[in-house]
Amino acid sequence: MEDREKLVNHMWDVYTNSPRIRLLKFWQEAFEAAYEELNSDVAEVREAAISEISKMSIRFVHIDLPPLRSMAVRKLSQKQSESKQRTAT
């Protein structure tokens, strides 16, 4: 859940500091609905809003790991460079 809260904080920073970047509908609607709470001077209110958005994001936003294909390509290129080093010596 901590990673989700970090993601919410990051997306909130993008939302408030980068007006040219369009966010996914989920983020846009969540931040509009919780704008007052996220701008609150009371830390507990902000944290509660972040926690609530992070819980909702589990359902709507999927955090993807690097594709397996990219890992396979990386391993293949590493093997090729090792092979070249062996033949060069």
Sequence and secondary structure as in RCSB ss.txt:
>XXXX:A:sequence
MEDREKLVNHMWDVYTNSPRIRLLKFWQEAFEAAYEELNSDVAEVREAAISEISKMSIRFVHIDLPPLRSMAVRK
LSQKQSESKQRTAT
>XXXX:A:secstr
 HHHHHHHHHHHHHHHH TTS   HHHHHHHHHTHHHHT S HHHHHHHHHHHHHHHHHH       HHHHHHHH
HHHHHHHHHHHHH 
